[in-house]
Amino acid sequence: MLPLSISSMATRPMRADKSDAVADKLLHERISTTNFGPNALRLSLITTRSAFNELEAEWNALFQKAGKPGNPFQSFNWCWHWANSFLKNEPNDTFFIISGRRNGRLIMIWPLVRQRTAGLTQLTWIGRPVTQYGDVLIDSCNPINDLRAGWRFLKAHAKADVIELCKVRGDASITPLLSEIGAITTHRDAAPYADMSQHETFSDYAKARYSAKRRTSLRRNLRRCQVDGELETDFIKEGADARHATKQLLAMKMAWLKEKSLISQALQDQRTHQFFLDAVSDPTRPTGCELTLLRSGNELLAADLKFTAKNQSVAHVITYNLKFEKLSPGNLMTMLNLEHFKQHGTQVFDFMGPDSSFKREWSDGVIGVNDWAVPLSLKGRLWSQVYLAFARDHLKKLFSHLPKSLKKTLSGSYVLAIGMF
């Protein structure tokens, strides 16, 4: 019999020393076998940073084989950078990763963390608030059976009030399981996307997709932007230049939010800034980032930050210079982005949520993106059904109608600090 249970080890403070290595070994030895024989699925729980780091090569191999196109958030590199910026390595803030092996090969990862927020112990996807799509990474001939086994293992060792699985796409691997286990839908959204795969060139796509009037308007605005100098578009990938460009983008986005009296809980957190700066500039663990900067003379008109996985890109941070709002710099940059990606073989450009009329104008379709919750205690049920599924969206709507002065007063409040908006 092992001297420690998984649950007791999961609440032990993390230290990169011999005791940490011993805990890792015990965790890997604590295995649930779903069936016997050569094809048995062997599940284990990983809660320490060192055990997570040891998965790097296998995780990367699994992502290359089974990762969803357009979901860079499942990659080891993305999770590694997130952990550097956000994971506190405290008893109530640890990894909770379930790995599944068959014949010794890693075939499934549930990338989760255990965190305590607003008095509740929660299990959530790795990556909040920067991860935009959550899912299980799985390579299996019978995925639903392996997902069921993973879910049973997860519930048996959760010791949490609620399991929150946010931003799950309709085509995610875990979606069929969520309906089966009776998970509560706490928020519904949609992600618009442009699909250029049916057209040989961007010019062909634009002619089929946009009216002549709209194309003329965009060309006219492009000419107007050149009044102060020649229009330049920079496409920048990982490295020192990307870090500098990201600083410019984040500064412009914060100014844009302030002027619009809007609040981004994620961008108010300096850890988010640090995450992006590191994620775009580390060539040893690339995240598939690319930035677009649209300039006219010395003026930065618009900028965005995107991430690409398997020839599909997702638009993560988009902003523009309010001085040029009448020229629709966001539209101009979107057109230039689509043209650039089509030329370089990327067929799908995902605007992600939240859904909006601006995104739909550029899109060929949408896919549902929902938040789910599974309460495991009375507190968790109240949190899921009363707050997450009902009050949260109403509070957000109420907040959006407040006067600017009151919004600014509330921007640093405890309510925002715990993520209620």
C-alpha positions as CSV (number, residue, x, y, z in Angstrom):
1,M,0.0,0.0,0.0
2,L,1.2,3.4,-0.8
3,P,2.0,5.6,2.2
4,L,0.1,8.6,0.7
5,S,-3.1,8.9,-1.2
6,I,-3.4,11.0,-4.3
7,S,-5.6,13.5,-2.7
8,S,-3.2,14.2,0.2
9,M,-0.3,14.6,-2.2
10,A,-2.3,17.0,-4.3
11,T,-2.6,19.4,-1.4
12,R,1.1,19.3,-0.4
13,P,3.1,22.5,-1.1
14,M,5.2,22.1,-4.2
15,R,9.0,22.2,-3.9
16,A,11.6,21.4,-6.5
17,D,13.6,19.1,-4.2
18,K,13.9,15.3,-3.3
19,S,10.5,15.2,-1.7
20,D,9.0,16.6,-4.9
21,A,10.6,13.8,-6.9
22,V,9.3,11.2,-4.4
23,A,5.8,12.6,-4.7
24,D,6.0,12.5,-8.5
25,K,7.1,8.8,-8.3
26,L,4.3,7.9,-6.0
27,L,1.8,9.7,-8.2
28,H,2.9,7.8,-11.3
29,E,2.7,4.6,-9.4
30,R,-0.9,5.3,-8.3
31,I,-2.7,3.9,-11.3
32,S,-6.2,3.1,-12.2
33,T,-6.5,0.3,-14.8
34,T,-9.8,0.3,-16.6
35,N,-9.4,-3.2,-18.0
36,F,-6.9,-6.0,-18.1
37,G,-4.7,-7.3,-20.8
38,P,-2.3,-5.7,-23.3
39,N,-4.8,-2.9,-24.3
40,A,-5.5,-1.7,-20.7
41,L,-5.9,2.0,-20.3
42,R,-3.7,3.1,-17.4
43,L,-4.6,6.4,-15.8
44,S,-2.5,8.5,-13.5
45,L,-2.7,12.0,-11.8
46,I,0.0,14.6,-12.1
47,T,0.1,17.6,-9.7
48,T,3.7,18.7,-9.7
49,R,5.6,21.0,-12.1
50,S,8.5,18.5,-12.4
51,A,6.1,15.7,-13.5
52,F,4.5,18.1,-16.0
53,N,7.9,19.0,-17.4
54,E,8.7,15.3,-17.9
55,L,5.7,15.0,-20.2
56,E,7.1,17.5,-22.7
57,A,8.3,15.1,-25.5
58,E,5.3,12.8,-25.2
59,W,2.8,15.7,-25.0
60,N,4.3,17.3,-28.1
61,A,4.0,14.0,-30.0
62,L,0.4,13.5,-28.9
63,F,-0.4,17.1,-29.9
64,Q,1.1,16.7,-33.3
65,K,-0.9,13.5,-33.9
66,A,-4.2,14.3,-32.2
67,G,-4.4,18.1,-31.6
68,K,-7.3,19.9,-33.2
69,P,-6.6,22.3,-36.0
70,G,-6.9,25.9,-34.7
71,N,-6.5,24.9,-31.1
72,P,-2.9,26.0,-30.1
73,F,-4.1,26.1,-26.5
74,Q,-3.6,22.3,-26.1
75,S,0.1,22.4,-26.9
76,F,2.7,21.7,-24.2
77,N,4.4,24.9,-25.0
78,W,1.3,27.0,-24.4
79,C,0.6,25.3,-21.0
80,W,4.3,25.7,-20.1
81,H,4.3,29.4,-20.7
82,W,1.0,29.7,-18.8
83,A,2.4,27.9,-15.8
84,N,5.4,30.2,-15.7
85,S,3.1,33.3,-15.4
86,F,0.1,32.0,-13.6
87,L,0.6,28.9,-11.5
88,K,1.3,29.7,-7.9
89,N,2.4,26.1,-6.9
90,E,0.5,26.4,-3.6
91,P,-1.8,23.8,-2.1
92,N,-4.9,25.4,-3.6
93,D,-3.3,26.2,-6.9
94,T,-1.7,23.1,-8.6
95,F,-1.7,21.1,-11.7
96,F,-4.4,18.4,-11.9
97,I,-3.4,16.6,-15.1
98,I,-4.8,13.2,-15.9
99,S,-2.7,11.1,-18.3
100,G,-3.9,8.0,-20.0
101,R,-1.5,5.3,-21.4
102,R,-2.1,2.3,-23.5
103,N,0.8,-0.2,-24.1
104,G,3.0,2.4,-22.5
105,R,2.2,5.1,-25.0
106,L,0.5,8.4,-23.9
107,I,-2.9,8.5,-25.7
108,M,-4.9,11.0,-23.5
109,I,-4.3,14.1,-21.5
110,W,-6.9,16.0,-19.4
111,P,-5.1,19.4,-18.9
112,L,-6.6,20.7,-15.7
113,V,-5.6,22.7,-12.6
114,R,-7.0,22.8,-9.1
115,Q,-7.7,26.3,-7.9
116,R,-9.6,28.0,-5.1
117,T,-11.7,31.0,-6.0
118,A,-14.5,32.8,-4.1
119,G,-14.4,30.2,-1.4
120,L,-14.7,27.2,-3.7
121,T,-12.3,24.6,-4.8
122,Q,-12.5,24.3,-8.6
123,L,-11.1,22.1,-11.3
124,T,-10.7,24.0,-14.6
125,W,-8.8,23.8,-17.8
126,I,-5.1,24.9,-17.7
127,G,-4.8,28.4,-19.2
128,R,-7.4,30.7,-17.6
129,P,-7.7,33.6,-18.6
130,V,-5.6,33.3,-21.8
131,T,-6.7,29.9,-23.1
132,Q,-9.7,30.3,-25.4
133,Y,-10.6,26.7,-26.2
134,G,-10.5,23.9,-23.7
135,D,-10.5,20.2,-24.5
136,V,-9.1,16.8,-23.8
137,L,-6.2,15.7,-26.0
138,I,-6.9,12.2,-27.1
139,D,-5.7,9.7,-29.7
140,S,-7.9,6.6,-29.4
141,C,-9.8,4.1,-31.6
142,N,-12.7,4.3,-29.1
143,P,-12.5,7.8,-27.7
144,I,-15.8,7.9,-25.9
145,N,-15.0,4.8,-23.8
146,D,-11.6,6.3,-22.8
147,L,-13.1,9.6,-22.0
148,R,-15.7,7.9,-19.8
149,A,-12.8,6.2,-18.0
150,G,-11.0,9.4,-17.6
151,W,-14.1,11.1,-16.2
152,R,-14.7,8.4,-13.6
153,F,-11.1,8.7,-12.5
154,L,-11.4,12.5,-12.4
155,K,-14.5,12.4,-10.2
156,A,-13.0,9.8,-7.9
157,H,-10.0,12.1,-7.1
158,A,-11.4,15.5,-7.6
159,K,-12.0,16.6,-4.0
160,A,-13.5,19.8,-5.4
161,D,-16.8,21.8,-5.2
162,V,-17.2,22.1,-8.9
163,I,-15.6,21.1,-12.2
164,E,-15.7,24.1,-14.6
165,L,-15.0,23.3,-18.3
166,C,-15.2,26.6,-20.1
167,K,-15.0,27.5,-23.8
168,V,-15.7,24.1,-25.2
169,R,-16.3,24.1,-28.9
170,G,-19.1,22.1,-30.5
171,D,-16.5,20.0,-32.3
172,A,-14.3,19.4,-29.2
173,S,-13.4,15.8,-28.3
174,I,-15.1,16.1,-24.9
175,T,-18.4,17.5,-26.2
176,P,-20.2,14.2,-26.6
177,L,-19.2,13.2,-23.0
178,L,-20.5,16.5,-21.5
179,S,-24.1,15.8,-22.7
180,E,-23.9,12.2,-21.5
181,I,-22.8,13.1,-17.9
182,G,-25.5,15.7,-17.5
183,A,-23.1,18.7,-17.3
184,I,-24.8,22.1,-16.8
185,T,-24.5,24.6,-19.7
186,T,-23.6,27.9,-17.9
187,H,-23.0,30.1,-20.9
188,R,-23.6,29.9,-24.6
189,D,-21.5,31.7,-27.2
190,A,-20.3,31.3,-30.8
191,A,-17.1,31.7,-32.7
192,P,-17.3,33.1,-36.2
193,Y,-14.8,32.0,-38.7
194,A,-13.7,32.6,-42.3
195,D,-13.1,29.5,-44.5
196,M,-11.2,30.2,-47.7
197,S,-10.6,26.6,-48.6
198,Q,-13.0,26.5,-51.6
199,H,-11.2,29.2,-53.5
200,E,-7.8,29.2,-55.3
201,T,-6.8,32.8,-54.3
202,F,-7.9,35.4,-51.9
203,S,-9.1,37.6,-54.8
204,D,-11.4,34.8,-55.9
205,Y,-12.6,34.4,-52.3
206,A,-13.2,38.2,-51.8
207,K,-15.2,38.4,-55.1
208,A,-17.4,35.6,-54.0
209,R,-17.8,36.6,-50.4
210,Y,-18.0,40.5,-50.4
211,S,-20.1,42.9,-52.4
212,A,-18.5,45.2,-55.0
213,K,-19.6,48.1,-52.8
214,R,-17.8,46.8,-49.8
215,R,-14.6,46.0,-51.7
216,T,-14.7,49.5,-53.1
217,S,-15.1,51.0,-49.6
218,L,-12.2,49.1,-48.3
219,R,-9.9,50.2,-51.1
220,R,-11.0,53.8,-50.6
221,N,-10.1,53.6,-46.9
222,L,-6.8,52.1,-47.7
223,R,-6.0,55.1,-49.9
224,R,-7.1,57.5,-47.1
225,C,-4.8,55.9,-44.6
226,Q,-1.9,56.8,-46.8
227,V,-2.3,60.5,-46.4
228,D,0.3,60.7,-43.6
229,G,2.7,58.3,-45.4
230,E,2.9,55.0,-47.2
231,L,0.8,52.2,-45.8
232,E,2.9,49.4,-44.4
233,T,1.9,46.0,-43.0
234,D,4.3,44.1,-40.8
235,F,3.8,40.4,-40.2
236,I,6.0,39.3,-37.3
237,K,6.6,35.8,-35.8
238,E,8.4,34.6,-32.7
239,G,11.4,36.5,-31.4
240,A,12.6,39.9,-30.0
241,D,10.7,41.9,-32.7
242,A,7.5,40.0,-31.7
243,R,8.1,41.0,-28.0
244,H,8.5,44.6,-28.9
245,A,5.4,44.6,-31.2
246,T,3.3,42.9,-28.4
247,K,4.2,45.7,-26.0
248,Q,2.9,48.2,-28.5
249,L,-0.3,46.1,-29.1
250,L,-1.0,45.7,-25.4
251,A,-0.5,49.4,-24.7
252,M,-2.8,50.3,-27.6
253,K,-5.4,47.8,-26.4
254,M,-5.4,49.2,-22.8
255,A,-5.8,52.7,-24.2
256,W,-8.7,51.6,-26.4
257,L,-10.4,49.9,-23.4
258,K,-10.0,53.0,-21.2
259,E,-11.4,55.3,-23.9
260,K,-14.4,52.9,-24.4
261,S,-14.9,52.6,-20.6
262,L,-14.6,48.8,-21.0
263,I,-12.9,46.4,-18.6
264,S,-10.9,43.3,-19.4
265,Q,-10.3,41.3,-16.3
266,A,-7.6,39.4,-18.1
267,L,-5.7,42.4,-19.3
268,Q,-5.9,44.2,-16.0
269,D,-3.7,41.3,-14.7
270,Q,0.0,42.0,-15.3
271,R,0.5,38.2,-15.5
272,T,-1.4,38.2,-18.7
273,H,1.0,40.8,-20.2
274,Q,4.0,38.8,-19.0
275,F,2.5,35.6,-20.5
276,F,2.0,37.1,-23.9
277,L,5.5,38.7,-23.9
278,D,7.1,35.4,-23.1
279,A,4.9,33.3,-25.4
280,V,5.7,35.4,-28.5
281,S,9.5,35.7,-27.9
282,D,10.7,32.2,-26.9
283,P,12.1,30.4,-29.9
284,T,12.8,27.3,-27.8
285,R,9.1,26.7,-27.0
286,P,7.2,28.4,-29.8
287,T,3.4,28.9,-29.6
288,G,2.6,29.5,-33.3
289,C,2.2,33.3,-32.7
290,E,2.1,35.9,-35.4
291,L,1.5,39.7,-35.1
292,T,0.1,42.1,-37.7
293,L,0.9,45.8,-37.4
294,L,-0.7,48.2,-39.8
295,R,1.2,51.6,-40.0
296,S,0.9,54.8,-41.9
297,G,4.0,56.9,-41.6
298,N,4.8,57.1,-37.9
299,E,1.3,56.2,-36.8
300,L,0.3,52.7,-35.7
301,L,-3.2,52.2,-37.1
302,A,-4.1,48.7,-35.9
303,A,-2.5,45.6,-34.5
304,D,-3.5,42.1,-33.6
305,L,-2.0,38.9,-32.2
306,K,-2.8,35.5,-33.6
307,F,-1.8,31.9,-33.0
308,T,-1.8,29.1,-35.6
309,A,-2.1,25.4,-35.2
310,K,-2.2,23.0,-38.1
311,N,-2.9,25.6,-40.8
312,Q,-5.8,27.3,-38.9
313,S,-5.3,30.6,-37.1
314,V,-7.2,32.1,-34.2
315,A,-7.4,35.9,-33.5
316,H,-6.6,36.4,-29.9
317,V,-6.0,40.2,-29.3
318,I,-7.3,42.8,-31.8
319,T,-7.1,46.6,-31.4
320,Y,-6.9,49.8,-33.4
321,N,-6.0,53.5,-33.0
322,L,-9.1,55.5,-32.1
323,K,-7.7,58.5,-34.0
324,F,-8.4,56.6,-37.2
325,E,-11.7,55.0,-36.2
326,K,-13.6,56.6,-39.1
327,L,-11.4,54.8,-41.6
328,S,-12.2,51.4,-40.1
329,P,-8.6,50.2,-39.5
330,G,-9.9,47.0,-37.9
331,N,-11.6,46.1,-41.2
332,L,-8.6,47.0,-43.2
333,M,-6.3,44.8,-41.0
334,T,-8.7,41.9,-41.2
335,M,-8.7,42.0,-45.0
336,L,-4.9,42.2,-45.1
337,N,-4.7,39.3,-42.6
338,L,-7.0,37.1,-44.6
339,E,-5.1,37.8,-47.8
340,H,-1.7,37.1,-46.1
341,F,-2.9,33.8,-44.6
342,K,-4.4,32.6,-47.8
343,Q,-1.2,33.2,-49.6
344,H,0.7,31.2,-47.0
345,G,-1.6,28.2,-46.9
346,T,-3.8,29.0,-43.9
347,Q,-7.4,28.3,-45.0
348,V,-9.4,29.0,-41.9
349,F,-9.3,32.1,-39.8
350,D,-11.1,31.9,-36.5
351,F,-12.3,35.1,-34.8
352,M,-13.2,33.2,-31.7
353,G,-15.7,34.4,-29.1
354,P,-17.4,36.5,-28.0
355,D,-19.7,36.6,-31.0
356,S,-20.2,40.0,-32.6
357,S,-21.7,41.6,-35.7
358,F,-18.2,42.8,-36.7
359,K,-16.8,39.3,-36.7
360,R,-19.9,37.9,-38.5
361,E,-19.4,40.4,-41.3
362,W,-16.1,38.7,-42.2
363,S,-17.2,35.1,-41.5
364,D,-18.5,32.2,-43.5
365,G,-19.9,30.4,-40.5
366,V,-20.0,30.0,-36.7
367,I,-19.5,27.2,-34.2
368,G,-20.9,27.0,-30.8
369,V,-18.6,27.6,-27.8
370,N,-20.1,26.8,-24.4
371,D,-19.2,26.9,-20.8
372,W,-20.0,23.8,-18.7
373,A,-20.0,22.9,-15.1
374,V,-20.4,19.8,-13.0
375,P,-21.1,20.6,-9.3
376,L,-19.7,18.1,-6.7
377,S,-21.0,19.8,-3.6
378,L,-23.9,22.0,-2.4
379,K,-21.7,25.0,-2.7
380,G,-20.7,24.0,-6.2
381,R,-24.3,23.5,-7.2
382,L,-25.3,26.9,-6.0
383,W,-22.3,28.5,-7.7
384,S,-23.1,26.6,-11.0
385,Q,-26.9,27.1,-11.1
386,V,-27.4,30.5,-9.5
387,Y,-24.2,32.4,-10.3
388,L,-22.6,30.8,-13.4
389,A,-25.8,29.9,-15.3
390,F,-27.9,32.9,-14.3
391,A,-26.5,35.9,-12.4
392,R,-23.1,36.3,-14.2
393,D,-24.4,37.2,-17.6
394,H,-27.0,39.5,-16.1
395,L,-24.3,41.3,-14.0
396,K,-22.2,41.7,-17.1
397,K,-25.1,43.2,-19.0
398,L,-25.9,45.5,-16.1
399,F,-22.3,46.6,-15.8
400,S,-22.2,47.5,-19.6
401,H,-25.0,50.0,-19.0
402,L,-23.4,51.8,-16.1
403,P,-22.0,55.4,-16.4
404,K,-18.4,55.7,-17.3
405,S,-17.4,57.1,-14.0
406,L,-19.0,54.2,-12.1
407,K,-17.3,51.7,-14.3
408,K,-13.9,53.2,-13.5
409,T,-14.7,53.1,-9.8
410,L,-15.6,49.4,-10.0
411,S,-12.7,48.4,-12.2
412,G,-10.5,47.5,-9.2
413,S,-13.2,46.1,-7.0
414,Y,-13.2,42.8,-5.3
415,V,-16.1,41.6,-7.4
416,L,-13.9,42.0,-10.5
417,A,-10.9,40.6,-8.7
418,I,-12.6,37.2,-8.2
419,G,-13.8,37.1,-11.8
420,M,-17.5,37.8,-11.3
421,F,-17.4,39.8,-14.5
